[in-house]
Amino acid sequence: MTKGMSEPNKIIINTDGGSRGNPGKASIGVVIRYDGKIKEYGEPIGNTTNNVAEYKAVIFALKKAKQLLGKGKVSKSHVELRTDSELLTKQLNGLYKIKAEELGPLFIQVWNLKQDFGELVIRHVRREENKEADRLVNRALDGLDI
């Protein structure tokens, strides 16, 4: 493959979730890069905790990626999901147990969605590498149109 060209069916997704008050007013932010396109989403999700918001951002992102790609491409896709939540990353990669009761059903939703993709790698990134998704979270929390 020529340097600089993106891998076919490679999708990069950045997710973030946030809550003001924890629990409090919460929102999600998602950036999906695929086929040379960039899609951004940010929306309020009601009152909840930071950790629930992080999971809901991943669930939203995977559902949206399936919708954008279509059935034919999803099973052949290679997704790298990037999040700045170390807890979420370690739970989804099987390194931490899920102790909070409200996260169990969300973990199962992610696990089920994960099965539809050819490959799904969940990677922890520093906050500086997740600025776009964080910006979308804050815009949604502030009530600004995304």
CNS distance restraints for C-alpha pairs under 8 A (distance, minus, plus):
assign (resid   1 and name CA) (resid   5 and name CA) 7.10 0.50 0.50
assign (resid   1 and name CA) (resid   7 and name CA) 7.80 0.50 0.50
assign (resid   6 and name CA) (resid  10 and name CA) 7.14 0.50 0.50
assign (resid   6 and name CA) (resid  35 and name CA) 7.88 0.50 0.50
assign (resid   6 and name CA) (resid  36 and name CA) 7.86 0.50 0.50
assign (resid   8 and name CA) (resid  35 and name CA) 7.33 0.50 0.50
assign (resid   9 and name CA) (resid  34 and name CA) 7.30 0.50 0.50
assign (resid   9 and name CA) (resid  35 and name CA) 7.22 0.50 0.50
assign (resid   9 and name CA) (resid  73 and name CA) 6.91 0.50 0.50
assign (resid   9 and name CA) (resid  76 and name CA) 6.76 0.50 0.50
assign (resid   9 and name CA) (resid  77 and name CA) 4.63 0.50 0.50
assign (resid   9 and name CA) (resid  78 and name CA) 6.05 0.50 0.50
assign (resid  10 and name CA) (resid  34 and name CA) 6.51 0.50 0.50
assign (resid  10 and name CA) (resid  35 and name CA) 7.79 0.50 0.50
assign (resid  10 and name CA) (resid  77 and name CA) 5.90 0.50 0.50
assign (resid  10 and name CA) (resid  78 and name CA) 4.76 0.50 0.50
assign (resid  10 and name CA) (resid  79 and name CA) 5.85 0.50 0.50
assign (resid  10 and name CA) (resid  80 and name CA) 7.81 0.50 0.50
assign (resid  11 and name CA) (resid  32 and name CA) 7.03 0.50 0.50
assign (resid  11 and name CA) (resid  33 and name CA) 5.65 0.50 0.50
assign (resid  11 and name CA) (resid  34 and name CA) 4.84 0.50 0.50
assign (resid  11 and name CA) (resid  35 and name CA) 7.84 0.50 0.50
assign (resid  11 and name CA) (resid  77 and name CA) 7.17 0.50 0.50
assign (resid  11 and name CA) (resid  78 and name CA) 6.14 0.50 0.50
assign (resid  11 and name CA) (resid  79 and name CA) 4.68 0.50 0.50
assign (resid  11 and name CA) (resid  80 and name CA) 6.28 0.50 0.50
assign (resid  12 and name CA) (resid  32 and name CA) 5.94 0.50 0.50
assign (resid  12 and name CA) (resid  33 and name CA) 5.12 0.50 0.50
assign (resid  12 and name CA) (resid  34 and name CA) 6.78 0.50 0.50
assign (resid  12 and name CA) (resid  79 and name CA) 5.89 0.50 0.50
assign (resid  12 and name CA) (resid  80 and name CA) 4.99 0.50 0.50
assign (resid  12 and name CA) (resid  81 and name CA) 6.05 0.50 0.50
assign (resid  12 and name CA) (resid  82 and name CA) 7.53 0.50 0.50
assign (resid  13 and name CA) (resid  30 and name CA) 7.04 0.50 0.50
assign (resid  13 and name CA) (resid  31 and name CA) 5.61 0.50 0.50
assign (resid  13 and name CA) (resid  32 and name CA) 4.54 0.50 0.50
assign (resid  13 and name CA) (resid  33 and name CA) 6.28 0.50 0.50
assign (resid  13 and name CA) (resid  61 and name CA) 7.29 0.50 0.50
assign (resid  13 and name CA) (resid  79 and name CA) 7.28 0.50 0.50
assign (resid  13 and name CA) (resid  80 and name CA) 6.20 0.50 0.50
assign (resid  13 and name CA) (resid  81 and name CA) 4.69 0.50 0.50
assign (resid  13 and name CA) (resid  82 and name CA) 5.98 0.50 0.50
assign (resid  14 and name CA) (resid  30 and name CA) 5.69 0.50 0.50
assign (resid  14 and name CA) (resid  31 and name CA) 5.12 0.50 0.50
assign (resid  14 and name CA) (resid  32 and name CA) 6.62 0.50 0.50
assign (resid  14 and name CA) (resid  81 and name CA) 5.90 0.50 0.50
assign (resid  14 and name CA) (resid  82 and name CA) 4.71 0.50 0.50
assign (resid  14 and name CA) (resid  83 and name CA) 5.93 0.50 0.50
assign (resid  14 and name CA) (resid 130 and name CA) 6.51 0.50 0.50
assign (resid  14 and name CA) (resid 132 and name CA) 7.93 0.50 0.50
assign (resid  14 and name CA) (resid 133 and name CA) 6.10 0.50 0.50
assign (resid  15 and name CA) (resid  28 and name CA) 7.51 0.50 0.50
assign (resid  15 and name CA) (resid  29 and name CA) 5.73 0.50 0.50
assign (resid  15 and name CA) (resid  30 and name CA) 4.58 0.50 0.50
assign (resid  15 and name CA) (resid  31 and name CA) 6.59 0.50 0.50
assign (resid  15 and name CA) (resid  54 and name CA) 7.43 0.50 0.50
assign (resid  15 and name CA) (resid  57 and name CA) 5.79 0.50 0.50
assign (resid  15 and name CA) (resid  58 and name CA) 6.18 0.50 0.50
assign (resid  15 and name CA) (resid  61 and name CA) 7.23 0.50 0.50
assign (resid  15 and name CA) (resid  81 and name CA) 7.39 0.50 0.50
assign (resid  15 and name CA) (resid  82 and name CA) 6.37 0.50 0.50
assign (resid  15 and name CA) (resid  83 and name CA) 5.34 0.50 0.50
assign (resid  15 and name CA) (resid  84 and name CA) 7.95 0.50 0.50
assign (resid  15 and name CA) (resid 130 and name CA) 7.62 0.50 0.50
assign (resid  15 and name CA) (resid 133 and name CA) 5.60 0.50 0.50
assign (resid  15 and name CA) (resid 134 and name CA) 7.92 0.50 0.50
assign (resid  16 and name CA) (resid  28 and name CA) 5.80 0.50 0.50
assign (resid  16 and name CA) (resid  29 and name CA) 5.14 0.50 0.50
assign (resid  16 and name CA) (resid  30 and name CA) 6.54 0.50 0.50
assign (resid  16 and name CA) (resid  53 and name CA) 7.71 0.50 0.50
assign (resid  16 and name CA) (resid  54 and name CA) 5.64 0.50 0.50
assign (resid  16 and name CA) (resid  57 and name CA) 6.05 0.50 0.50
assign (resid  16 and name CA) (resid  58 and name CA) 7.93 0.50 0.50
assign (resid  16 and name CA) (resid  83 and name CA) 6.23 0.50 0.50
assign (resid  16 and name CA) (resid  84 and name CA) 7.06 0.50 0.50
assign (resid  16 and name CA) (resid  85 and name CA) 7.80 0.50 0.50
assign (resid  16 and name CA) (resid 130 and name CA) 7.69 0.50 0.50
assign (resid  16 and name CA) (resid 133 and name CA) 5.47 0.50 0.50
assign (resid  16 and name CA) (resid 134 and name CA) 5.79 0.50 0.50
assign (resid  16 and name CA) (resid 137 and name CA) 6.80 0.50 0.50
assign (resid  17 and name CA) (resid  26 and name CA) 7.37 0.50 0.50
assign (resid  17 and name CA) (resid  27 and name CA) 5.85 0.50 0.50
assign (resid  17 and name CA) (resid  28 and name CA) 4.36 0.50 0.50
assign (resid  17 and name CA) (resid  29 and name CA) 6.22 0.50 0.50
assign (resid  17 and name CA) (resid  50 and name CA) 6.27 0.50 0.50
assign (resid  17 and name CA) (resid  51 and name CA) 7.52 0.50 0.50
assign (resid  17 and name CA) (resid  52 and name CA) 7.86 0.50 0.50
assign (resid  17 and name CA) (resid  53 and name CA) 4.45 0.50 0.50
assign (resid  17 and name CA) (resid  54 and name CA) 4.14 0.50 0.50
assign (resid  17 and name CA) (resid  55 and name CA) 7.54 0.50 0.50
assign (resid  17 and name CA) (resid  56 and name CA) 7.41 0.50 0.50
assign (resid  17 and name CA) (resid  57 and name CA) 5.83 0.50 0.50
assign (resid  17 and name CA) (resid 134 and name CA) 7.57 0.50 0.50
assign (resid  17 and name CA) (resid 137 and name CA) 6.33 0.50 0.50
assign (resid  18 and name CA) (resid  26 and name CA) 5.50 0.50 0.50
assign (resid  18 and name CA) (resid  27 and name CA) 5.66 0.50 0.50
assign (resid  18 and name CA) (resid  28 and name CA) 6.48 0.50 0.50
assign (resid  18 and name CA) (resid  49 and name CA) 7.57 0.50 0.50
assign (resid  18 and name CA) (resid  50 and name CA) 4.92 0.50 0.50
assign (resid  18 and name CA) (resid  51 and name CA) 7.91 0.50 0.50
assign (resid  18 and name CA) (resid  53 and name CA) 5.77 0.50 0.50
assign (resid  18 and name CA) (resid  54 and name CA) 6.87 0.50 0.50
assign (resid  18 and name CA) (resid 137 and name CA) 6.43 0.50 0.50
assign (resid  18 and name CA) (resid 138 and name CA) 7.89 0.50 0.50
assign (resid  19 and name CA) (resid  23 and name CA) 6.34 0.50 0.50
assign (resid  19 and name CA) (resid  24 and name CA) 5.49 0.50 0.50
assign (resid  19 and name CA) (resid  25 and name CA) 5.49 0.50 0.50
assign (resid  19 and name CA) (resid  26 and name CA) 4.10 0.50 0.50
assign (resid  19 and name CA) (resid  27 and name CA) 6.65 0.50 0.50
assign (resid  19 and name CA) (resid  47 and name CA) 7.59 0.50 0.50
assign (resid  19 and name CA) (resid  48 and name CA) 6.68 0.50 0.50
assign (resid  19 and name CA) (resid  49 and name CA) 5.74 0.50 0.50
assign (resid  19 and name CA) (resid  50 and name CA) 4.93 0.50 0.50
assign (resid  19 and name CA) (resid  53 and name CA) 7.05 0.50 0.50
assign (resid  20 and name CA) (resid  24 and name CA) 5.13 0.50 0.50
assign (resid  20 and name CA) (resid  25 and name CA) 5.40 0.50 0.50
assign (resid  20 and name CA) (resid  26 and name CA) 6.35 0.50 0.50
assign (resid  21 and name CA) (resid  25 and name CA) 6.98 0.50 0.50
assign (resid  22 and name CA) (resid  48 and name CA) 6.79 0.50 0.50
assign (resid  22 and name CA) (resid  49 and name CA) 4.71 0.50 0.50
assign (resid  22 and name CA) (resid  50 and name CA) 5.96 0.50 0.50
assign (resid  23 and name CA) (resid  47 and name CA) 6.42 0.50 0.50
assign (resid  23 and name CA) (resid  48 and name CA) 4.76 0.50 0.50
assign (resid  23 and name CA) (resid  49 and name CA) 4.19 0.50 0.50
assign (resid  23 and name CA) (resid  50 and name CA) 7.07 0.50 0.50
assign (resid  24 and name CA) (resid  46 and name CA) 7.90 0.50 0.50
assign (resid  24 and name CA) (resid  47 and name CA) 4.73 0.50 0.50
assign (resid  24 and name CA) (resid  48 and name CA) 5.46 0.50 0.50
assign (resid  24 and name CA) (resid  49 and name CA) 6.53 0.50 0.50
assign (resid  25 and name CA) (resid  44 and name CA) 7.79 0.50 0.50
assign (resid  25 and name CA) (resid  45 and name CA) 7.79 0.50 0.50
assign (resid  25 and name CA) (resid  46 and name CA) 5.73 0.50 0.50
assign (resid  25 and name CA) (resid  47 and name CA) 4.47 0.50 0.50
assign (resid  25 and name CA) (resid  48 and name CA) 6.64 0.50 0.50
assign (resid  25 and name CA) (resid 141 and name CA) 7.07 0.50 0.50
assign (resid  26 and name CA) (resid  44 and name CA) 5.87 0.50 0.50
assign (resid  26 and name CA) (resid  45 and name CA) 5.62 0.50 0.50
assign (resid  26 and name CA) (resid  46 and name CA) 5.59 0.50 0.50
assign (resid  26 and name CA) (resid  47 and name CA) 5.44 0.50 0.50
assign (resid  26 and name CA) (resid  48 and name CA) 5.99 0.50 0.50
assign (resid  26 and name CA) (resid  49 and name CA) 7.26 0.50 0.50
assign (resid  26 and name CA) (resid  50 and name CA) 7.42 0.50 0.50
assign (resid  26 and name CA) (resid  53 and name CA) 6.56 0.50 0.50
assign (resid  26 and name CA) (resid 141 and name CA) 6.50 0.50 0.50
assign (resid  27 and name CA) (resid  42 and name CA) 7.11 0.50 0.50
assign (resid  27 and name CA) (resid  43 and name CA) 5.50 0.50 0.50
assign (resid  27 and name CA) (resid  44 and name CA) 3.98 0.50 0.50
assign (resid  27 and name CA) (resid  45 and name CA) 5.03 0.50 0.50
assign (resid  27 and name CA) (resid  46 and name CA) 7.19 0.50 0.50
assign (resid  27 and name CA) (resid  53 and name CA) 6.46 0.50 0.50
assign (resid  27 and name CA) (resid 137 and name CA) 5.45 0.50 0.50
assign (resid  27 and name CA) (resid 138 and name CA) 7.66 0.50 0.50
assign (resid  27 and name CA) (resid 140 and name CA) 6.07 0.50 0.50
assign (resid  27 and name CA) (resid 141 and name CA) 5.91 0.50 0.50
assign (resid  28 and name CA) (resid  41 and name CA) 7.96 0.50 0.50
assign (resid  28 and name CA) (resid  42 and name CA) 5.49 0.50 0.50
assign (resid  28 and name CA) (resid  43 and name CA) 5.63 0.50 0.50
assign (resid  28 and name CA) (resid  44 and name CA) 6.44 0.50 0.50
assign (resid  28 and name CA) (resid  45 and name CA) 7.10 0.50 0.50
assign (resid  28 and name CA) (resid  53 and name CA) 6.25 0.50 0.50
assign (resid  28 and name CA) (resid  54 and name CA) 7.19 0.50 0.50
assign (resid  28 and name CA) (resid  56 and name CA) 7.18 0.50 0.50
assign (resid  28 and name CA) (resid  57 and name CA) 5.14 0.50 0.50
assign (resid  28 and name CA) (resid 133 and name CA) 7.98 0.50 0.50
assign (resid  28 and name CA) (resid 136 and name CA) 7.22 0.50 0.50
assign (resid  28 and name CA) (resid 137 and name CA) 4.98 0.50 0.50
assign (resid  28 and name CA) (resid 140 and name CA) 7.53 0.50 0.50
assign (resid  29 and name CA) (resid  40 and name CA) 7.62 0.50 0.50
assign (resid  29 and name CA) (resid  41 and name CA) 5.71 0.50 0.50
assign (resid  29 and name CA) (resid  42 and name CA) 4.34 0.50 0.50
assign (resid  29 and name CA) (resid  43 and name CA) 6.86 0.50 0.50
assign (resid  29 and name CA) (resid  57 and name CA) 6.44 0.50 0.50
assign (resid  29 and name CA) (resid 133 and name CA) 4.65 0.50 0.50
assign (resid  29 and name CA) (resid 134 and name CA) 6.26 0.50 0.50
assign (resid  29 and name CA) (resid 135 and name CA) 7.45 0.50 0.50
assign (resid  29 and name CA) (resid 136 and name CA) 4.74 0.50 0.50
assign (resid  29 and name CA) (resid 137 and name CA) 4.60 0.50 0.50
assign (resid  30 and name CA) (resid  40 and name CA) 5.79 0.50 0.50
assign (resid  30 and name CA) (resid  41 and name CA) 5.10 0.50 0.50
assign (resid  30 and name CA) (resid  42 and name CA) 6.34 0.50 0.50
assign (resid  30 and name CA) (resid  57 and name CA) 6.65 0.50 0.50
assign (resid  30 and name CA) (resid  60 and name CA) 7.98 0.50 0.50
assign (resid  30 and name CA) (resid  61 and name CA) 6.19 0.50 0.50
assign (resid  30 and name CA) (resid 133 and name CA) 5.25 0.50 0.50
assign (resid  30 and name CA) (resid 136 and name CA) 7.26 0.50 0.50
assign (resid  31 and name CA) (resid  38 and name CA) 6.93 0.50 0.50
assign (resid  31 and name CA) (resid  39 and name CA) 5.74 0.50 0.50
assign (resid  31 and name CA) (resid  40 and name CA) 4.58 0.50 0.50
assign (resid  31 and name CA) (resid  41 and name CA) 6.48 0.50 0.50
assign (resid  31 and name CA) (resid 132 and name CA) 7.09 0.50 0.50
assign (resid  31 and name CA) (resid 133 and name CA) 5.97 0.50 0.50
assign (resid  32 and name CA) (resid  38 and name CA) 5.68 0.50 0.50
assign (resid  32 and name CA) (resid  39 and name CA) 5.18 0.50 0.50
assign (resid  32 and name CA) (resid  40 and name CA) 6.51 0.50 0.50
assign (resid  32 and name CA) (resid  61 and name CA) 7.55 0.50 0.50
assign (resid  32 and name CA) (resid  65 and name CA) 7.30 0.50 0.50
assign (resid  33 and name CA) (resid  37 and name CA) 5.62 0.50 0.50
assign (resid  33 and name CA) (resid  38 and name CA) 4.58 0.50 0.50
assign (resid  33 and name CA) (resid  39 and name CA) 6.57 0.50 0.50
assign (resid  34 and name CA) (resid  38 and name CA) 6.65 0.50 0.50
assign (resid  40 and name CA) (resid 136 and name CA) 7.77 0.50 0.50
assign (resid  40 and name CA) (resid 146 and name CA) 7.97 0.50 0.50
assign (resid  41 and name CA) (resid 136 and name CA) 6.84 0.50 0.50
assign (resid  41 and name CA) (resid 146 and name CA) 6.83 0.50 0.50
assign (resid  42 and name CA) (resid 133 and name CA) 7.95 0.50 0.50
assign (resid  42 and name CA) (resid 136 and name CA) 4.89 0.50 0.50
assign (resid  42 and name CA) (resid 137 and name CA) 5.77 0.50 0.50
assign (resid  42 and name CA) (resid 139 and name CA) 7.35 0.50 0.50
assign (resid  42 and name CA) (resid 140 and name CA) 5.70 0.50 0.50
assign (resid  42 and name CA) (resid 146 and name CA) 6.12 0.50 0.50
assign (resid  43 and name CA) (resid 136 and name CA) 7.82 0.50 0.50
assign (resid  43 and name CA) (resid 137 and name CA) 7.12 0.50 0.50
assign (resid  43 and name CA) (resid 140 and name CA) 5.09 0.50 0.50
assign (resid  43 and name CA) (resid 141 and name CA) 7.81 0.50 0.50
assign (resid  43 and name CA) (resid 146 and name CA) 7.82 0.50 0.50
assign (resid  44 and name CA) (resid 137 and name CA) 7.94 0.50 0.50
assign (resid  44 and name CA) (resid 140 and name CA) 5.50 0.50 0.50
assign (resid  44 and name CA) (resid 141 and name CA) 6.28 0.50 0.50
assign (resid  45 and name CA) (resid  53 and name CA) 7.66 0.50 0.50
assign (resid  48 and name CA) (resid  52 and name CA) 6.49 0.50 0.50
assign (resid  48 and name CA) (resid  53 and name CA) 6.85 0.50 0.50
assign (resid  49 and name CA) (resid  53 and name CA) 6.23 0.50 0.50
assign (resid  50 and name CA) (resid  54 and name CA) 6.21 0.50 0.50
assign (resid  51 and name CA) (resid  55 and name CA) 6.42 0.50 0.50
assign (resid  51 and name CA) (resid  88 and name CA) 7.41 0.50 0.50
assign (resid  51 and name CA) (resid 103 and name CA) 7.78 0.50 0.50
assign (resid  52 and name CA) (resid  56 and name CA) 6.13 0.50 0.50
assign (resid  52 and name CA) (resid 102 and name CA) 7.48 0.50 0.50
assign (resid  52 and name CA) (resid 103 and name CA) 6.50 0.50 0.50
assign (resid  52 and name CA) (resid 106 and name CA) 7.82 0.50 0.50
assign (resid  53 and name CA) (resid  57 and name CA) 6.13 0.50 0.50
assign (resid  54 and name CA) (resid  58 and name CA) 6.60 0.50 0.50
assign (resid  54 and name CA) (resid  85 and name CA) 7.20 0.50 0.50
assign (resid  54 and name CA) (resid  88 and name CA) 7.15 0.50 0.50
assign (resid  55 and name CA) (resid  59 and name CA) 6.30 0.50 0.50
assign (resid  55 and name CA) (resid  88 and name CA) 7.08 0.50 0.50
assign (resid  55 and name CA) (resid 103 and name CA) 7.74 0.50 0.50
assign (resid  55 and name CA) (resid 106 and name CA) 6.34 0.50 0.50
assign (resid  55 and name CA) (resid 107 and name CA) 7.40 0.50 0.50
assign (resid  55 and name CA) (resid 110 and name CA) 7.91 0.50 0.50
assign (resid  56 and name CA) (resid  60 and name CA) 6.04 0.50 0.50
assign (resid  56 and name CA) (resid 106 and name CA) 7.34 0.50 0.50
assign (resid  57 and name CA) (resid  61 and name CA) 6.05 0.50 0.50
assign (resid  58 and name CA) (resid  62 and name CA) 6.15 0.50 0.50
assign (resid  58 and name CA) (resid 110 and name CA) 7.21 0.50 0.50
assign (resid  59 and name CA) (resid  63 and name CA) 6.22 0.50 0.50
assign (resid  59 and name CA) (resid 106 and name CA) 7.89 0.50 0.50
assign (resid  59 and name CA) (resid 109 and name CA) 7.02 0.50 0.50
assign (resid  59 and name CA) (resid 110 and name CA) 5.82 0.50 0.50
assign (resid  59 and name CA) (resid 113 and name CA) 7.69 0.50 0.50
assign (resid  60 and name CA) (resid  64 and name CA) 6.04 0.50 0.50
assign (resid  61 and name CA) (resid  65 and name CA) 5.99 0.50 0.50
assign (resid  62 and name CA) (resid  66 and name CA) 6.22 0.50 0.50
assign (resid  62 and name CA) (resid 110 and name CA) 7.93 0.50 0.50
assign (resid  62 and name CA) (resid 113 and name CA) 6.69 0.50 0.50
assign (resid  62 and name CA) (resid 114 and name CA) 7.72 0.50 0.50
assign (resid  63 and name CA) (resid  67 and name CA) 6.32 0.50 0.50
assign (resid  63 and name CA) (resid 113 and name CA) 7.40 0.50 0.50
assign (resid  64 and name CA) (resid  68 and name CA) 6.09 0.50 0.50
assign (resid  65 and name CA) (resid  69 and name CA) 6.01 0.50 0.50
assign (resid  66 and name CA) (resid  70 and name CA) 5.82 0.50 0.50
assign (resid  66 and name CA) (resid  71 and name CA) 7.00 0.50 0.50
assign (resid  66 and name CA) (resid  74 and name CA) 6.02 0.50 0.50
assign (resid  67 and name CA) (resid  71 and name CA) 7.91 0.50 0.50
assign (resid  69 and name CA) (resid  73 and name CA) 5.71 0.50 0.50
assign (resid  69 and name CA) (resid  74 and name CA) 6.03 0.50 0.50
assign (resid  70 and name CA) (resid  74 and name CA) 6.33 0.50 0.50
assign (resid  71 and name CA) (resid  75 and name CA) 7.26 0.50 0.50
assign (resid  72 and name CA) (resid  76 and name CA) 7.64 0.50 0.50
assign (resid  73 and name CA) (resid  77 and name CA) 5.99 0.50 0.50
assign (resid  74 and name CA) (resid 116 and name CA) 6.54 0.50 0.50
assign (resid  74 and name CA) (resid 117 and name CA) 5.27 0.50 0.50
assign (resid  74 and name CA) (resid 118 and name CA) 6.75 0.50 0.50
assign (resid  75 and name CA) (resid 116 and name CA) 5.71 0.50 0.50
assign (resid  75 and name CA) (resid 117 and name CA) 4.61 0.50 0.50
assign (resid  75 and name CA) (resid 118 and name CA) 4.50 0.50 0.50
assign (resid  76 and name CA) (resid 117 and name CA) 6.71 0.50 0.50
assign (resid  76 and name CA) (resid 118 and name CA) 4.72 0.50 0.50
assign (resid  76 and name CA) (resid 119 and name CA) 7.76 0.50 0.50
assign (resid  77 and name CA) (resid 117 and name CA) 5.90 0.50 0.50
assign (resid  77 and name CA) (resid 118 and name CA) 5.01 0.50 0.50
assign (resid  77 and name CA) (resid 119 and name CA) 6.39 0.50 0.50
assign (resid  78 and name CA) (resid 117 and name CA) 7.13 0.50 0.50
assign (resid  78 and name CA) (resid 118 and name CA) 5.85 0.50 0.50
assign (resid  78 and name CA) (resid 119 and name CA) 4.72 0.50 0.50
assign (resid  78 and name CA) (resid 120 and name CA) 6.10 0.50 0.50
assign (resid  79 and name CA) (resid 117 and name CA) 7.54 0.50 0.50
assign (resid  79 and name CA) (resid 118 and name CA) 7.99 0.50 0.50
assign (resid  79 and name CA) (resid 119 and name CA) 6.00 0.50 0.50
assign (resid  79 and name CA) (resid 120 and name CA) 4.74 0.50 0.50
assign (resid  79 and name CA) (resid 121 and name CA) 6.19 0.50 0.50
assign (resid  80 and name CA) (resid 120 and name CA) 5.95 0.50 0.50
assign (resid  80 and name CA) (resid 121 and name CA) 4.87 0.50 0.50
assign (resid  80 and name CA) (resid 122 and name CA) 6.04 0.50 0.50
assign (resid  80 and name CA) (resid 123 and name CA) 7.06 0.50 0.50
assign (resid  81 and name CA) (resid 120 and name CA) 7.15 0.50 0.50
assign (resid  81 and name CA) (resid 121 and name CA) 6.06 0.50 0.50
assign (resid  81 and name CA) (resid 122 and name CA) 4.81 0.50 0.50
assign (resid  81 and name CA) (resid 123 and name CA) 6.07 0.50 0.50
assign (resid  82 and name CA) (resid 122 and name CA) 6.07 0.50 0.50
assign (resid  82 and name CA) (resid 123 and name CA) 4.95 0.50 0.50
assign (resid  82 and name CA) (resid 124 and name CA) 5.84 0.50 0.50
assign (resid  82 and name CA) (resid 125 and name CA) 6.18 0.50 0.50
assign (resid  82 and name CA) (resid 130 and name CA) 7.68 0.50 0.50
assign (resid  83 and name CA) (resid  89 and name CA) 7.21 0.50 0.50
assign (resid  83 and name CA) (resid 122 and name CA) 7.67 0.50 0.50
assign (resid  83 and name CA) (resid 123 and name CA) 6.46 0.50 0.50
assign (resid  83 and name CA) (resid 124 and name CA) 5.22 0.50 0.50
assign (resid  83 and name CA) (resid 125 and name CA) 5.78 0.50 0.50
assign (resid  83 and name CA) (resid 130 and name CA) 6.93 0.50 0.50
assign (resid  84 and name CA) (resid 124 and name CA) 5.47 0.50 0.50
assign (resid  84 and name CA) (resid 125 and name CA) 4.99 0.50 0.50
assign (resid  84 and name CA) (resid 126 and name CA) 5.54 0.50 0.50
assign (resid  84 and name CA) (resid 127 and name CA) 5.51 0.50 0.50
assign (resid  84 and name CA) (resid 130 and name CA) 6.62 0.50 0.50
assign (resid  85 and name CA) (resid  89 and name CA) 6.24 0.50 0.50
assign (resid  85 and name CA) (resid 124 and name CA) 6.62 0.50 0.50
assign (resid  85 and name CA) (resid 125 and name CA) 7.99 0.50 0.50
assign (resid  86 and name CA) (resid  90 and name CA) 6.08 0.50 0.50
assign (resid  86 and name CA) (resid 124 and name CA) 6.00 0.50 0.50
assign (resid  87 and name CA) (resid  91 and name CA) 6.06 0.50 0.50
assign (resid  87 and name CA) (resid  96 and name CA) 7.57 0.50 0.50
assign (resid  88 and name CA) (resid  92 and name CA) 6.02 0.50 0.50
assign (resid  89 and name CA) (resid  93 and name CA) 6.05 0.50 0.50
assign (resid  89 and name CA) (resid 122 and name CA) 6.23 0.50 0.50
assign (resid  89 and name CA) (resid 123 and name CA) 6.37 0.50 0.50
assign (resid  89 and name CA) (resid 124 and name CA) 5.90 0.50 0.50
assign (resid  90 and name CA) (resid  94 and name CA) 6.13 0.50 0.50
assign (resid  90 and name CA) (resid  95 and name CA) 4.92 0.50 0.50
assign (resid  90 and name CA) (resid  96 and name CA) 5.41 0.50 0.50
assign (resid  91 and name CA) (resid  95 and name CA) 5.75 0.50 0.50
assign (resid  91 and name CA) (resid  96 and name CA) 4.69 0.50 0.50
assign (resid  91 and name CA) (resid  97 and name CA) 6.17 0.50 0.50
assign (resid  91 and name CA) (resid  98 and name CA) 6.53 0.50 0.50
assign (resid  92 and name CA) (resid 107 and name CA) 7.13 0.50 0.50
assign (resid  92 and name CA) (resid 111 and name CA) 7.93 0.50 0.50
assign (resid  92 and name CA) (resid 122 and name CA) 7.39 0.50 0.50
assign (resid  93 and name CA) (resid 122 and name CA) 7.10 0.50 0.50
assign (resid  98 and name CA) (resid 103 and name CA) 6.83 0.50 0.50
assign (resid  98 and name CA) (resid 104 and name CA) 6.52 0.50 0.50
assign (resid  99 and name CA) (resid 103 and name CA) 7.85 0.50 0.50
assign (resid 100 and name CA) (resid 104 and name CA) 7.20 0.50 0.50
assign (resid 102 and name CA) (resid 106 and name CA) 7.41 0.50 0.50
assign (resid 103 and name CA) (resid 107 and name CA) 6.05 0.50 0.50
assign (resid 104 and name CA) (resid 108 and name CA) 6.39 0.50 0.50
assign (resid 105 and name CA) (resid 109 and name CA) 6.35 0.50 0.50
assign (resid 106 and name CA) (resid 110 and name CA) 6.36 0.50 0.50
assign (resid 107 and name CA) (resid 111 and name CA) 6.10 0.50 0.50
assign (resid 108 and name CA) (resid 112 and name CA) 6.09 0.50 0.50
assign (resid 109 and name CA) (resid 113 and name CA) 6.20 0.50 0.50
assign (resid 110 and name CA) (resid 114 and name CA) 5.97 0.50 0.50
assign (resid 111 and name CA) (resid 115 and name CA) 6.73 0.50 0.50
assign (resid 112 and name CA) (resid 116 and name CA) 7.60 0.50 0.50
assign (resid 113 and name CA) (resid 117 and name CA) 7.65 0.50 0.50
assign (resid 114 and name CA) (resid 120 and name CA) 6.55 0.50 0.50
assign (resid 125 and name CA) (resid 129 and name CA) 6.07 0.50 0.50
assign (resid 125 and name CA) (resid 130 and name CA) 6.99 0.50 0.50
assign (resid 126 and name CA) (resid 130 and name CA) 6.81 0.50 0.50
assign (resid 127 and name CA) (resid 131 and name CA) 6.42 0.50 0.50
assign (resid 130 and name CA) (resid 134 and name CA) 6.32 0.50 0.50
assign (resid 131 and name CA) (resid 135 and name CA) 6.00 0.50 0.50
assign (resid 132 and name CA) (resid 136 and name CA) 6.45 0.50 0.50
assign (resid 133 and name CA) (resid 137 and name CA) 6.39 0.50 0.50
assign (resid 134 and name CA) (resid 138 and name CA) 6.33 0.50 0.50
assign (resid 135 and name CA) (resid 139 and name CA) 6.15 0.50 0.50
assign (resid 136 and name CA) (resid 140 and name CA) 6.17 0.50 0.50
assign (resid 136 and name CA) (resid 146 and name CA) 7.05 0.50 0.50
assign (resid 137 and name CA) (resid 141 and name CA) 6.17 0.50 0.50
assign (resid 138 and name CA) (resid 142 and name CA) 6.01 0.50 0.50
assign (resid 139 and name CA) (resid 143 and name CA) 6.21 0.50 0.50
assign (resid 139 and name CA) (resid 144 and name CA) 5.18 0.50 0.50
assign (resid 139 and name CA) (resid 145 and name CA) 7.22 0.50 0.50
assign (resid 139 and name CA) (resid 146 and name CA) 6.93 0.50 0.50
assign (resid 140 and name CA) (resid 144 and name CA) 5.74 0.50 0.50
assign (resid 140 and name CA) (resid 145 and name CA) 7.12 0.50 0.50
assign (resid 140 and name CA) (resid 146 and name CA) 7.11 0.50 0.50
